[in-house]
Amino acid sequence: MNNSTTPDEHLLRRLYADVLKVDSVGLDDSFFALAGDSIAVMRLVSRARAAGFDIGISDVFEAKTVRGLAAIARAGAVPETGTREDTRLGKPEPSPTEPEETATPQAEGVYRLTPLQEGLYFQWLYKDGEDSYIHQGSLDVRGPLDPHRLRTATESVVGSLPNLRAGFRTRPDTGELIQVVPDGVKPSWITSDLSHVRERDRDTELKALLKHELRREFDLAEPPLLRCLLVKSGTGHHQLVVTYHHILLDGWSAQLLLGKIMDTYDAAGPIPDAAEEHPNPYAEYGGWLARQDRLSAAEAWRSYLQDVRAGTRVGPAQAMNVPSVSRRTTKVLDRGITDRLHQHARECDLTLNILVQTAWGLLLSQLCRQDEVLFGRTVAGRPPELSNPQRMIGMFANVVPTRLRPDPAETILRLCTRVQAEQSKLMRHDHLGLSDIQELCGQRDLFDTLYSFQSFHTPSNATRDLQGFGKGVRIVSDGHSAPHYPLILTVFAQHDRLAMRFLYAGDVFDDAVVEELGDGIALLLSRMAGDRAVLVEEVNRLSVPLLPWLAGTRAAASGADAGPQPSNGALADVERLLIAQYSVVLGIPENELTADDDFFELGGHSLLAARLVSRIHAKWGAELSVRTVFDHPVVADLARELSAAADEGRPQA
């Protein structure tokens, strides 16, 4: 720690060393050359802010070194986090016509939703309860187990986290999305004993039980949205399976939840009642969201996505909106390639995440035969301004677009550097919801593929030896219902190998196509790790076939949609009534609207669609879903659907 020229540099060197677990750090050592990644950046910024430095995540990506970071940090400028009262998850104003069930005194709280929660809620509405976001995590326990104590520990943990006991709904008068936390809600708990089943059949029986749990839908308005299954597989062997809706927990939080259940069970003495726990710190996140500059975020995303001509789709039309069979395959890179990738990232001041997602984008460009591609990217969404964000449990993650514009003549290394620079500038704006981002660039569907990079500090499949669990317990997070996106790539940064899991719609992609994608990205990553000078144009040599529906779409591209058919009589009356509702919801004068207008082209989005449906139901009693608005956004088309729904009692003005 010698040769520091200022106290700030001295302190930052200590923080670098502590976070990266190295003995010493030079003033000009790059954070990423020392094997730092995005999770480590979050930890560094959180600790630096606690020490008084006014820095953000993007500052570390841009400055990289202690000297550079000290030059832009302003020590002592960070304000206090604030009291619980001014940082709680923002409560919406009471509604004069709020339904009794949301205003009941038994409710612990009524809160707004985070951006991704809004998206997940609308997906649930759109699919009329057919859900793509039911997940599972489990504790695999070897050794003595006290089932009653484990249940008590689980109920104590869930009881101490109000956001895990919430239900979700819309206010019928305003369409505002809210989450309601009732008092006294506990996760359902069932047990199953497979110890009497022949040993060779137990695994099959267990898989059937888990699949059954995944297929049991949740009603998002009826908490709890989390249930537990305790399975006895034999003497001294149990599995605690926690099935939950993704609207409650991101993947990071699911790992933390299982770990907290383990810790609570293993603690000495009686398990504390949930009421004895501290207030839920997740509420601070809502306060942080409310304080963000949405106009600045909107401008940043508008600039990033300016001139986007079209989205990137690898599946056929409507592939995201139909039930599908979920399939998966995993490609694991060998230790040698993984080591070379880590070394390549360190030497080039890049994160491993950037290398992999750039390779994925290049592969998509070949798959779709597009010069420019977009795909969804999951971001952690844990702002370092909060106290200990790495340990908070809830839904922090968000999905934002990644735009890749490769130049065939540039090196892949230069492209990676450009992608990292672009994303570092956007990090402070990662809180903006996807529907808002897509509206900014006039695109309803920017992508139908999702990319996620996971390097949690609480790894899945980790075994812990705990006093109460005897031989140890293993955290397993592996269960998913059918995917909403037809193709999802999740990358797991394990200690010595890189694992890439493809989750895909089985009735959209052949297994062979996905296997070929896995081979393609593995080959590309190996090439990138071995040669800094490899050019983007060399990706064209990869054997990636054009998907048949993409070829068919291009062949039919000259065929134009005939548009809505002329209407008359009673249908025209419904159109006029519907135009009046479009006018109210969208804030557009009626005389400027016609039967050919599209709800979303006029500025509509998911929240406004829910408000439109609420108004139609309140005025006419018609049972119309948000999905219907998405499928039939044009006034004339929606009028036909509304007429069909109202045939037994035609709406009156």
KEFILUM-152109 format. One record per residue (C-alpha): x, y, z; residue number from 1. Coordinates in steps of 0.001 Angstrom, whole numbers, padded with zeros to 6 digits. Layout:
N
       x       y       z num
       X       Y       Z NUM
...
This chain:
653
       x       y       z num
  000000  000000  000000   1
  002977  002349 -000422   2
  003435  005270 -002820   3
 -000110  006654 -002405   4
  000017  010355 -003185   5
 -003255  011345 -001493   6
 -005408  009998  001349   7
 -008211  009298 -001147   8
 -005932  007149 -003294   9
 -004677  005315 -000238  10
 -008215  004483  000863  11
 -009299  003454 -002635  12
 -006296  001134 -002931  13
 -007374 -000582  000287  14
 -010944 -000912 -000991  15
 -009738 -002352 -004334  16
 -007600 -004902 -002484  17
 -010367 -005896 -000064  18
 -013025 -006326 -002735  19
 -010753 -008178 -005175  20
 -009061 -010191 -002390  21
 -005517 -009332 -003501  22
 -002545 -008344 -001363  23
 -001749 -005023 -002995  24
 -002986 -002695 -005730  25
 -000955 -000131 -007654  26
 -002244  003314 -008513  27
 -002443  002395 -012202  28
 -003648 -001202 -011870  29
 -006909 -001690 -013722  30
 -009786 -003049 -011670  31
 -010623 -005469 -014490  32
 -007043 -006579 -015023  33
 -007216 -007742 -011413  34
 -010191 -009984 -012316  35
 -012918 -007548 -011280  36
 -016392 -008124 -012710  37
 -019724 -006287 -012592  38
 -020660 -007837 -009236  39
 -017324 -006804 -007745  40
 -017863 -003297 -009149  41
 -021147 -003121 -007271  42
 -019445 -004133 -004040  43
 -016648 -001608 -004560  44
 -019026  001263 -005227  45
 -021200  000362 -002241  46
 -018198  000349  000087  47
 -016674  003476 -001473  48
 -019904  005415 -001021  49
 -020086  004269  002590  50
 -016563  005715  002985  51
 -017732  009072  001587  52
 -016849  008881 -002131  53
 -019440  010194 -004589  54
 -019052  007606 -007351  55
 -021301  005343 -009391  56
 -020889  002019 -011163  57
 -020209  003627 -014535  58
 -017334  005625 -012993  59
 -015424  002414 -012236  60
 -015890  001156 -015798  61
 -014670  004445 -017213  62
 -011805  005214 -014802  63
 -010696  001611 -014078  64
 -007646  002539 -011962  65
 -007284  003942 -008448  66
 -005639  007071 -009841  67
 -008418  007609 -012374  68
 -011212  006967 -009899  69
 -009709  009223 -007239  70
 -009527  012035 -009792  71
 -013283  012019 -010396  72
 -014529  010995 -006928  73
 -015524  013737 -004528  74
 -014920  012443 -001035  75
 -017444  013469  001596  76
 -020150  014417 -000921  77
 -022424  011421 -000438  78
 -025607  012236  001508  79
 -027006  009983  004167  80
 -029293  007242  002934  81
 -032195  008775  004862  82
 -034729  007520  007336  83
 -037073  004629  006831  84
 -039936  007098  006457  85
 -038531  008896  003418  86
 -037105  005857  001624  87
 -039976  003407  001853  88
 -041400  001889 -001297  89
 -043610  004660 -002625  90
 -047268  004265 -001731  91
 -049811  005394 -004329  92
 -052356  007995 -003338  93
 -055566  006479 -001914  94
 -058253  006105 -004544  95
 -061771  007336 -003682  96
 -063222  004281 -005419  97
 -060565  001823 -004298  98
 -062047 -001677 -003904  99
 -062602 -002758 -000333 100
 -060180 -005640 -000606 101
 -057247 -003276 -001248 102
 -058293 -000854  001474 103
 -058869 -003435  004196 104
 -057267 -002579  007561 105
 -055822 -006099  007597 106
 -053485 -005099  004759 107
 -049946 -004377  005939 108
 -049229 -002115  002990 109
 -050121 -001092 -000568 110
 -047182 -000338 -002841 111
 -046278  000382 -006441 112
 -044516 -002136 -008684 113
 -040970 -002066 -010019 114
 -040537 -001858 -013820 115
 -039895 -005576 -014313 116
 -042762 -006473 -011991 117
 -045043 -004411 -014224 118
 -043831 -006345 -017243 119
 -044300 -009712 -015552 120
 -047783 -008729 -014401 121
 -048826 -007771 -017912 122
 -047441 -011011 -019300 123
 -049654 -012825 -016805 124
 -052668 -010727 -017827 125
 -051891 -011172 -021500 126
 -051796 -014938 -021215 127
 -054966 -015039 -019100 128
 -053184 -016779 -016220 129
 -051100 -019163 -018351 130
 -047778 -018299 -016787 131
 -044229 -018464 -018104 132
 -042545 -017252 -014948 133
 -042917 -019921 -012285 134
 -039513 -020876 -010875 135
 -038140 -023373 -008377 136
 -035218 -023519 -006002 137
 -034459 -026235 -003499 138
 -032348 -027303 -000566 139
 -030986 -030821 -000907 140
 -030375 -031960  002672 141
 -028214 -034918  003692 142
 -028306 -035856  007352 143
 -030697 -035437  010285 144
 -033521 -032965  009761 145
 -036211 -031518  012009 146
 -039139 -030853  009606 147
 -041039 -028720  012117 148
 -038022 -026476  012752 149
 -037408 -026142  009007 150
 -041016 -025075  008443 151
 -040795 -022600  011311 152
 -037545 -021190  009874 153
 -039118 -020806  006429 154
 -042211 -019065  007801 155
 -040043 -016776  009926 156
 -037932 -015716  006937 157
 -040917 -015146  004629 158
 -042744 -013372  007438 159
 -039843 -010956  007873 160
 -039963 -009971  004181 161
 -043281 -008237  003366 162
 -042549 -008162 -000370 163
 -042628 -011989 -000436 164
 -046194 -011936  000876 165
 -047611 -009506 -001702 166
 -050444 -009951 -004168 167
 -050727 -007929 -007389 168
 -053692 -006225 -009024 169
 -054897 -003122 -010856 170
 -057159 -000466 -009421 171
 -060329 -000708 -011498 172
 -060901  003060 -011681 173
 -057396  004145 -012708 174
 -055715  000960 -013960 175
 -052820  001718 -011589 176
 -050759 -001335 -010709 177
 -050362 -002023 -007006 178
 -049065 -004756 -004751 179
 -050981 -005421 -001568 180
 -049291 -007013  001456 181
 -051902 -008634  003721 182
 -051266 -009557  007333 183
 -050790 -013147  008385 184
 -050027 -014737  005010 185
 -047782 -017800  005216 186
 -046390 -019950  002400 187
 -048334 -023143  001822 188
 -046497 -026231  003082 189
 -047036 -029794  001953 190
 -044971 -032916  002531 191
 -044381 -036048  000502 192
 -042702 -039264  001609 193
 -040949 -041181 -001162 194
 -038894 -043336  001179 195
 -041287 -046234  000599 196
 -040744 -046040 -003186 197
 -038181 -048394 -004657 198
 -034831 -046624 -004797 199
 -034492 -046943 -008563 200
 -037892 -045231 -009029 201
 -037458 -042364 -006550 202
 -035787 -039979 -008949 203
 -038598 -040415 -011459 204
 -041201 -039819 -008753 205
 -039366 -036742 -007497 206
 -039167 -035248 -010994 207
 -042897 -035837 -011421 208
 -043604 -034014 -008146 209
 -041445 -031044 -009162 210
 -043040 -030848 -012605 211
 -046491 -030907 -011007 212
 -045535 -027983 -008769 213
 -044261 -026000 -011743 214
 -047529 -026565 -013601 215
 -049689 -025282 -010747 216
 -050473 -021709 -011706 217
 -050458 -018771 -009330 218
 -053206 -016165 -009240 219
 -051152 -012993 -008826 220
 -054006 -011316 -006971 221
 -054117 -014070 -004339 222
 -050972 -014354 -002195 223
 -048923 -016169 -001201 224
 -047125 -016507 -004536 225
 -044626 -018876 -002948 226
 -045206 -022475 -001803 227
 -043068 -025144 -000190 228
 -042837 -028888 -000695 229
 -040767 -031013  001691 230
 -039880 -034384  000189 231
 -038391 -037254  002157 232
 -036379 -039299 -000332 233
 -034943 -041770  002135 234
 -033332 -042078  005525 235
 -031397 -038878  006179 236
 -032239 -037346  002780 237
 -034767 -034532  002190 238
 -035478 -031851 -000397 239
 -037144 -028570  000459 240
 -038564 -027314 -002849 241
 -039617 -023643 -002987 242
 -041818 -022832 -005976 243
 -042445 -019128 -006550 244
 -043558 -016623 -009110 245
 -040709 -014656 -010625 246
 -042570 -011403 -009860 247
 -041432 -011831 -006223 248
 -037780 -012775 -006658 249
 -034945 -012401 -009120 250
 -032415 -015221 -009431 251
 -029916 -013601 -007086 252
 -032584 -013126 -004416 253
 -033793 -016715 -004724 254
 -030304 -017882 -003791 255
 -030232 -015462 -000852 256
 -033650 -016637  000333 257
 -032606 -020275  000417 258
 -029401 -019325  002208 259
 -031320 -017298  004795 260
 -033637 -020251  005455 261
 -030561 -022408  006046 262
 -029004 -019848  008385 263
 -032223 -019384  010348 264
 -032696 -023137  010751 265
 -029093 -023608  011814 266
 -029009 -020745  014327 267
 -028753 -021716  017966 268
 -031815 -021351  020177 269
 -035449 -020735  019285 270
 -036271 -019327  015871 271
 -037362 -015670  016165 272
 -040853 -014624  015230 273
 -041006 -012610  012015 274
 -042271 -009599  013950 275
 -038954 -009448  015795 276
 -037024 -008935  012556 277
 -036020 -005496  011324 278
 -038323 -003721  008831 279
 -037909 -004855  005259 280
 -034951 -003022  003667 281
 -036344 -003841  000202 282
 -038676 -000900  000752 283
 -035656  001385  000314 284
 -035454  000321 -003317 285
 -038839  001883 -004095 286
 -037671  005161 -002608 287
 -034525  005015 -004713 288
 -036580  004360 -007866 289
 -038841  007307 -007109 290
 -035836  009633 -006838 291
 -034350  008745 -010227 292
 -034386  011234 -013090 293
 -036673  009535 -015615 294
 -036228  012295 -018196 295
 -032459  011856 -018158 296
 -032842  008082 -018411 297
 -035276  008417 -021300 298
 -032886  010690 -023179 299
 -029987  008259 -022670 300
 -031973  005313 -024035 301
 -033422  007388 -026882 302
 -029899  008324 -027937 303
 -028698  004710 -027687 304
 -031559  003397 -029816 305
 -031875  006228 -032310 306
 -032344  005125 -035912 307
 -033270  001553 -034970 308
 -034981  000292 -038098 309
 -036523 -002895 -036729 310
 -036268 -005345 -033884 311
 -034480 -008699 -034001 312
 -036645 -011806 -033880 313
 -035371 -015372 -034090 314
 -038764 -017011 -033600 315
 -041833 -016943 -035841 316
 -044516 -014339 -035300 317
 -046394 -014661 -031986 318
 -043816 -017165 -030657 319
 -043671 -015212 -027367 320
 -047429 -015377 -026899 321
 -048325 -019046 -027223 322
 -047842 -021929 -024775 323
 -044774 -024009 -025494 324
 -042838 -027001 -024250 325
 -039775 -025887 -022329 326
 -036508 -027579 -023271 327
 -032933 -026942 -022311 328
 -029414 -027893 -023165 329
 -026123 -026823 -021599 330
 -022775 -026233 -023259 331
 -019783 -026271 -020889 332
 -016461 -024850 -022043 333
 -013414 -026818 -021004 334
 -011073 -025431 -018381 335
 -008422 -024384 -020868 336
 -010746 -022186 -022947 337
 -012307 -020727 -019797 338
 -008882 -019836 -018387 339
 -007867 -018175 -021655 340
 -011092 -016156 -021709 341
 -010491 -014948 -018162 342
 -006927 -013991 -019063 343
 -008057 -012282 -022272 344
 -010646 -010251 -020343 345
 -008107 -009162 -017717 346
 -005478 -008172 -020268 347
 -007983 -006139 -022284 348
 -009731 -004388 -019359 349
 -012981 -006162 -020185 350
 -015419 -008238 -018191 351
 -016080 -011848 -019073 352
 -019731 -010899 -019422 353
 -018899 -008447 -022224 354
 -016910 -011082 -024126 355
 -019734 -013617 -023989 356
 -022599 -011279 -024804 357
 -020689 -009799 -027742 358
 -020087 -013301 -029072 359
 -023787 -014046 -028610 360
 -024753 -010909 -030520 361
 -022438 -011803 -033392 362
 -023958 -015270 -033518 363
 -027468 -013777 -033616 364
 -026428 -011551 -036507 365
 -025538 -014661 -038465 366
 -028629 -016543 -037352 367
 -030915 -013726 -038525 368
 -028714 -012445 -041357 369
 -028892 -008903 -039941 370
 -026087 -006343 -039844 371
 -027517 -004901 -036629 372
 -029091 -006981 -033861 373
 -030882 -006367 -030589 374
 -031426 -008760 -027723 375
 -032658 -008518 -024165 376
 -030153 -008404 -021328 377
 -030882 -008988 -017655 378
 -029276 -006440 -015324 379
 -028914 -006877 -011566 380
 -030563 -003562 -010715 381
 -029066 -003350 -007212 382
 -028045  000285 -006773 383
 -024960  000695 -004580 384
 -026537  003783 -003028 385
 -028639  001424 -000879 386
 -027309 -000126  002293 387
 -025872 -003585  001601 388
 -027757 -004141 -001697 389
 -025982 -007470 -002286 390
 -027968 -009021  000585 391
 -031413 -007597 -000196 392
 -034144 -010054 -001188 393
 -036806 -009144 -003740 394
 -037204 -008217 -007397 395
 -034405 -005857 -008374 396
 -033533 -007199 -011821 397
 -034588 -005504 -015023 398
 -034464 -006351 -018714 399
 -032964 -003781 -021083 400
 -031965 -003939 -024757 401
 -028465 -004541 -026027 402
 -027765 -003156 -029501 403
 -024890 -004603 -031491 404
 -023692 -002772 -034607 405
 -020592 -004628 -035755 406
 -018312 -003315 -038476 407
 -016977 -006274 -040515 408
 -013576 -004580 -040793 409
 -013065 -004019 -037036 410
 -011603 -006501 -034618 411
 -013912 -008285 -032213 412
 -011766 -006863 -029400 413
 -012536 -003324 -030523 414
 -016222 -004204 -030773 415
 -016167 -005589 -027210 416
 -014512 -002399 -025957 417
 -017196 -000325 -027653 418
 -020011 -002450 -026202 419
 -018557 -002129 -022699 420
 -018220  001649 -023038 421
 -021820  001975 -024246 422
 -023181 -000142 -021422 423
 -021146  001628 -018738 424
 -022762  004930 -019748 425
 -026226  003371 -019561 426
 -025771  001666 -016194 427
 -027161  004584 -014211 428
 -030285  004373 -016391 429
 -030863  000610 -016178 430
 -033888  001219 -013956 431
 -036133  002383 -016812 432
 -038815 -000153 -017753 433
 -038611 -002030 -021045 434
 -042044 -000858 -022192 435
 -040931  002755 -021710 436
 -037680  002116 -023574 437
 -039460  000497 -026501 438
 -041947  003341 -026663 439
 -039061  005823 -026951 440
 -037894  004277 -030209 441
 -041347  003466 -031565 442
 -040882 -000309 -031477 443
 -043306 -002639 -029678 444
 -040992 -005654 -029855 445
 -037268 -004933 -030022 446
 -036247 -008565 -029477 447
 -037440 -012063 -028631 448
 -034229 -013463 -027143 449
 -032907 -012932 -023628 450
 -029338 -013064 -022320 451
 -028330 -013357 -018668 452
 -024893 -013621 -017065 453
 -024806 -015010 -013531 454
 -021809 -014753 -011252 455
 -023560 -014649 -007891 456
 -021395 -014764 -004820 457
 -023884 -017337 -003483 458
 -023406 -020018 -006152 459
 -026029 -022599 -007000 460
 -025191 -026210 -006211 461
 -022973 -024992 -003347 462
 -022696 -027389 -000415 463
 -022591 -026046  003122 464
 -021978 -028030  006282 465
 -024347 -026707  008917 466
 -024759 -027779  012508 467
 -028479 -028457  012176 468
 -028155 -030233  008836 469
 -025583 -032869  009784 470
 -023754 -033865  006605 471
 -024542 -030663  004747 472
 -027032 -029017  002422 473
 -026859 -028075 -001233 474
 -028634 -025116 -002834 475
 -030117 -026031 -006210 476
 -031857 -023475 -008436 477
 -032955 -025236 -011570 478
 -036713 -025242 -012131 479
 -038541 -023113 -014704 480
 -041922 -023234 -016372 481
 -042258 -022776 -020141 482
 -040239 -019749 -021303 483
 -041893 -016508 -022385 484
 -039042 -015786 -024779 485
 -038544 -018558 -027340 486
 -034773 -018510 -026731 487
 -032896 -017644 -023526 488
 -029160 -017937 -022958 489
 -028015 -017973 -019328 490
 -024274 -018012 -018700 491
 -022904 -019285 -015383 492
 -019423 -018086 -014478 493
 -018194 -021002 -012406 494
 -014732 -021103 -010858 495
 -012988 -023133 -013528 496
 -015501 -023523 -016345 497
 -018023 -021430 -018206 498
 -021447 -023051 -018549 499
 -024005 -021793 -021082 500
 -027586 -022965 -020636 501
 -030042 -022593 -023503 502
 -033697 -022566 -022466 503
 -035909 -022695 -025536 504
 -039401 -023337 -026827 505
 -039388 -026946 -028004 506
 -042104 -026411 -030594 507
 -040198 -023465 -032092 508
 -036601 -024730 -032189 509
 -035325 -028152 -033136 510
 -032873 -029594 -030642 511
 -030263 -029800 -033399 512
 -030502 -026052 -034105 513
 -029887 -025158 -030465 514
 -027017 -027624 -030239 515
 -025512 -025915 -033283 516
 -025871 -022530 -031575 517
 -024035 -023890 -028536 518
 -021232 -025215 -030700 519
 -021091 -021910 -032591 520
 -020686 -019679 -029550 521
 -018142 -022058 -028022 522
 -016102 -021964 -031229 523
 -016327 -018176 -031437 524
 -015278 -017697 -027794 525
 -012333 -020034 -028299 526
 -011294 -018012 -031346 527
 -011630 -014720 -029445 528
 -009554 -016003 -026529 529
 -006745 -017091 -028813 530
 -006360 -014090 -031101 531
 -006843 -010402 -030310 532
 -006708 -009539 -034013 533
 -009631 -011695 -035140 534
 -011997 -009635 -037287 535
 -015776 -009423 -037122 536
 -016017 -010565 -040731 537
 -014525 -013927 -039769 538
 -017768 -014718 -037933 539
 -019313 -015135 -041380 540
 -017346 -018361 -041682 541
 -019367 -019961 -038899 542
 -021871 -022496 -040161 543
 -025139 -021027 -038855 544
 -028156 -021860 -041027 545
 -030909 -019330 -041687 546
 -033962 -020434 -039739 547
 -036791 -021589 -042034 548
 -039440 -019175 -040709 549
 -037039 -016258 -041226 550
 -036585 -017313 -044821 551
 -040350 -017628 -045167 552
 -040894 -014202 -043624 553
 -038533 -012590 -046109 554
 -040139 -014358 -049012 555
 -043513 -013012 -047911 556
 -042229 -009551 -047013 557
 -043752 -008065 -050149 558
 -047255 -009078 -049052 559
 -048921 -006215 -047235 560
 -051565 -006515 -044536 561
 -054937 -005653 -045959 562
 -055806 -003746 -042777 563
 -059200 -003505 -041105 564
 -062279 -004101 -043215 565
 -064934 -001438 -043631 566
 -067567 -001436 -040907 567
 -071206 -000387 -040800 568
 -074348 -000410 -038707 569
 -074081 -001598 -035123 570
 -070348 -002230 -035482 571
 -069804  001422 -036435 572
 -071614  002431 -033245 573
 -069222  000305 -031193 574
 -066277  001903 -033009 575
 -067520  005379 -032041 576
 -067918  004338 -028422 577
 -064475  002776 -028465 578
 -062912  005887 -029994 579
 -064312  007839 -027045 580
 -062459  005503 -024646 581
 -059234  005736 -026681 582
 -059584  009513 -026416 583
 -059904  009487 -022620 584
 -057122  006968 -021998 585
 -054640  008392 -024515 586
 -055531  012067 -024024 587
 -056247  012628 -027738 588
 -059311  014574 -028968 589
 -062004  012319 -030403 590
 -062147  014241 -033666 591
 -058498  013314 -034318 592
 -059151  009568 -034049 593
 -060448  007140 -036664 594
 -061363  003459 -036792 595
 -058000  002748 -038454 596
 -055897  004075 -035564 597
 -053605  001721 -033661 598
 -053604  002017 -029840 599
 -049838  001563 -029530 600
 -048901  003772 -032467 601
 -050837  006516 -030710 602
 -048581  006201 -027663 603
 -050364  003437 -025767 604
 -048436  001021 -023589 605
 -049092 -001809 -021150 606
 -050335  000343 -018278 607
 -052667  002321 -020543 608
 -053935 -000926 -022076 609
 -054905 -002121 -018584 610
 -056642  001218 -017974 611
 -058553  000879 -021257 612
 -059719 -002624 -020342 613
 -060809 -001393 -016888 614
 -062851  001423 -018416 615
 -064491 -000883 -020968 616
 -065434 -003322 -018238 617
 -066722 -000605 -015900 618
 -068798  001053 -018647 619
 -070172 -001990 -020476 620
 -069449 -005023 -018315 621
 -067598 -006631 -021233 622
 -065000 -009236 -020233 623
 -062057 -008111 -022333 624
 -058436 -008979 -021526 625
 -055261 -006940 -021940 626
 -054130 -009632 -024351 627
 -057057 -008731 -026625 628
 -055861 -005131 -026822 629
 -052348 -006293 -027735 630
 -053687 -008690 -030381 631
 -056221 -006187 -031787 632
 -054882 -002658 -031160 633
 -056666 -001060 -034140 634
 -060031  000501 -033237 635
 -061971 -001394 -035914 636
 -060429 -004742 -034985 637
 -060995 -004235 -031267 638
 -064566 -003149 -031957 639
 -065230 -006516 -033615 640
 -063826 -008317 -030573 641
 -065847 -006118 -028248 642
 -069012 -006705 -030275 643
 -068492 -010440 -030044 644
 -067993 -010200 -026288 645
 -071060 -007989 -025892 646
 -073495 -009895 -028112 647
 -075618 -010917 -025127 648
 -075871 -007310 -023930 649
 -074723 -004700 -026420 650
 -072902 -001754 -024822 651
 -074865  001446 -024459 652
 -073493  004954 -024540 653
